Amino acid sequence: MNKLLLGCAALSIFASCNNQKTKETVQYPTTKKVDTVDTYFGEQVSDPYRWLEDDRSEETAAWVKEQNNTTFGFLAKINYRESLKQRLEKMWNYEKVGSPFEEGDHTYYYKNNGLQNHYVLYRKDKEGNEEVFLDPNTFSEDGTTSLAGLSFTKDGSMAAYSISEAGSDWRKIIILNTADKSIVEDTLVDVKFSGISWLGNKGFYYSSYDKPKGSELSAKTDQHKVYFHQLGTPQSEDQVIFGATEAEKHRYIGASVTEDQNYLLISASVSTSGNKLFIKDLNQKDGKLVPIVDHVESDTYVIENVGSKLYMVTNLNAPNQKIVTADASNPGPDNWVDFIPETEHVLSPSTGGGYFFAEYMVDAISKIKQFDYNGKLVREVALPGIGTAGGFGGKKEKKTLYYSFTNYSTPSVIYTYEVESGKSELYWSPNIDFKSEDYTSEQVFYTSKDGTKVPMIITYKKGMERNGKNPTILYGYGGFNVSLQPYFSITNAVWLEQGGIYAVANLRGGGEYGKAWHDAGTQMKKQNVFDDFIAAAEYLAKENYTSPSHLAIRGGSNGGLLVGATMTQRPDLMKVALPAVGVLDMLRYHTFTAGAGWAYDYGTSEQSKEMFDYLKGYSPVHNVKEGTMYPATLITTADHDDRVVPAHSFKFAAELQAKQSGSNPTLIRIETNAGHGAGKPVSKIIEEAADIFGFTLYNMGYTELPNKAILKDFKE
């Protein structure tokens, strides 16, 4: 008989043994306090852990080492942590393939043989001969250097790719001759938040800031610049195309060249929402940049052109987005003509095969419609199920496109799509050790504090009993117009195998219902996001999916803020909190790296007394209260995160450890030689997931795994 049943005969196999003592009080390293005080609108605010903001000091490095020793010492006591890691490795170990794309005389595609840290880029010639084109696994010995971007010339003869080292947002660009894969010239350095867009074979446009001297915290991020790199010349001679003057001063600037190479497009933003848009006719010798949109109150992008006719997607006077057309000679909003009008659902378009493909989100679920270049509906694309479809992009002349389909229990599958007939055929499906058919997802709509209906998708094993004892992870984001659509995660699949529930709430602040939904979770309305998440937790308990003693909340980056704010406002709602790389000091976030660019969503503490009071009212670092029993907390961050600097997590951990009441552990796991998350090696992802799931189950009271049968091949 299963040992768990022997130990807790009255409970089902999915219940925890909360009557057993599984924890002891953790002895935390001492974190010194310094007498640092800031004054905001006449109010003094203490910041005793300010010294931890210097993430390159020897003192901070020693603190990081001590914290990691404490955290990994605690995790080592969880006897099934290694089994979780082995199960993750086994499930992860299957071949993964990306959709093919053609460049020049070759067909390129990404492939991973299973446990490779990074996908390898392969190519085939017209005779079908396969070779490796780029293998990021060879970029560094420890796997921490990743491929971060790739762009080919129109004829496919040249390629430029960017790399990220240790997860940094600062990139290097390397240029190749694709025929023999030889490096063409010196590597470009100090590139940040940039695409790569070629102009013929002459060179390419890219973007960056002036590189800071010393700590990343000193980086100026209010003046992004677009450069043109001409092949055969040193980077020091690269010409600034936009961003050099005070009138052109923006935090995020991107440049792209239309597929026909006739127009340069420049998007300029002061925050993460809203952009100016400029166009330049590259066929005119002395052509000037002409504004299409000269303000940042909306988002507008050119997605296609036929000669001088521009096709643009915009939310200007259309919160759910629409496609409009205009002539490049007179492209302003007064001359726009609706092409695909706004509907009640959010539009995300792509082009390929001589058609437009409009993806609509219907309560976060994909629906795809195909239109011709006259704006006539051709058909609704028949998808293989309810979930998320992506792709449908490609060159105009290609009549076979590719798209992927996935949901929370179905690994991503790739289909071919014939643009003329509308026929889909399976191109590739994974051979994964996971029985998708054993699991189901249901979408529910629950009521938030102010009466707003919020959707949530709940995934679990078929036949699950709603007994209030199921280990559950509630995930959310709620910001920056980001939409959480159903997708398959190998790590979450392992959680589901353990009888776990995985619930994703589509909170305000996201983009699931357009600009209005996004704006309803920004600045002085940010509390709506936390209220939506709190209501999701209450719904899961009320409907007996789980209970506070079996619930964990999880989120990363802006989602880390979500977890931090929720656990400090309602610590009674959950047993475990898992904030990852979170924005947790809301009074100072805008002073670090790119933080000032997030002001559209958050506002800043210097903006007004009212905004200062509002931010201080929910800032996680400033709302940890002495003598409160907070949930068991595992904060995760990385020492080289130059987007959401680790100081946020360091200070929050110090506050929790100093003020926590009771035996729930408050730990911080600090990944070394890693960044915000993108490009993280598979080996590190697996190790972190095993630690997170082990910590979560252990603190829910599990002395053994709920479903040991799935791990019969492994030793605990």
Number of C-alpha atoms within 10 A of each C-alpha: 5 12 12 22 16 10 12 16 11 10 14 15 21 21 22 26 22 16 8 12 9 15 14 10 9 16 9 17 15 12 17 11 13 12 9 13 13 12 9 15 13 8 12 11 14 14 16 17 19 16 17 24 18 17 21 14 13 10 12 17 15 11 18 22 13 14 23 19 15 18 21 14 12 16 19 13 14 20 16 26 24 18 20 26 22 20 21 22 20 14 18 22 17 16 15 20 20 19 19 16 16 16 20 15 14 20 16 22 19 20 19 17 15 18 19 18 22 25 25 21 19 18 22 18 14 9 7 10 9 14 12 14 17 17 16 21 19 13 16 12 8 13 21 24 25 27 23 19 16 16 18 21 20 17 11 17 17 24 22 23 19 23 24 24 22 27 27 23 22 20 24 19 20 18 23 17 15 20 11 9 14 11 15 16 14 14 14 16 16 15 21 21 16 23 21 24 22 26 24 15 16 12 20 22 24 25 24 25 22 14 16 14 9 9 12 19 17 13 18 18 22 18 19 27 27 24 22 23 22 18 16 11 12 13 16 8 11 15 13 15 16 22 22 15 10 8 8 15 18 24 23 27 27 24 26 21 21 17 16 13 15 16 22 18 20 25 23 26 24 23 20 17 19 19 24 22 25 22 24 20 19 16 10 10 7 9 11 12 18 19 18 22 21 14 14 16 14 17 22 23 21 22 16 19 19 12 11 15 14 19 24 20 23 20 21 17 10 17 22 25 25 24 26 21 21 22 17 19 13 14 20 17 14 8 11 17 14 14 19 22 14 19 13 13 19 25 28 16 23 18 20 21 21 17 22 25 26 24 25 21 23 14 18 23 17 20 20 20 16 22 19 15 12 10 15 12 14 17 14 15 18 12 17 13 12 14 21 23 25 15 19 26 20 19 16 12 9 14 16 19 21 23 21 22 23 22 21 27 26 22 21 22 20 25 22 19 21 16 20 12 10 15 13 20 11 14 14 16 15 14 12 17 12 16 11 14 10 12 19 16 20 10 15 13 16 18 14 21 13 9 9 13 14 19 20 22 19 21 23 26 19 12 9 14 13 13 15 20 24 27 28 33 29 23 23 28 29 31 26 21 24 17 21 20 20 22 16 17 17 19 21 20 24 22 23 21 21 25 21 27 23 21 24 23 25 29 31 33 29 26 24 29 23 23 22 16 20 25 21 20 25 24 18 16 16 23 21 21 27 29 19 28 29 22 19 27 24 19 19 21 22 12 12 15 22 24 24 22 23 27 30 28 30 22 23 23 21 23 23 27 28 32 31 33 25 23 27 22 19 13 19 13 23 27 24 31 27 28 29 26 29 29 29 30 21 23 22 15 22 19 15 21 21 21 18 22 21 18 19 17 24 23 23 23 22 14 10 13 14 12 18 19 15 21 23 17 15 24 20 30 27 22 18 23 16 12 11 14 17 28 30 25 25 23 24 23 29 24 21 24 24 21 20 24 28 26 28 24 31 27 24 26 22 24 22 24 21 17 15 20 16 13 14 19 26 24 24 26 24 22 17 15 17 24 27 25 19 15 24 21 23 19 16 15 15 21 17 17 20 26 23 19 21 26 23 26 28 26 25 26 20 23 21 20 24 23 17 19 12 13 17 11 11 15 10 16
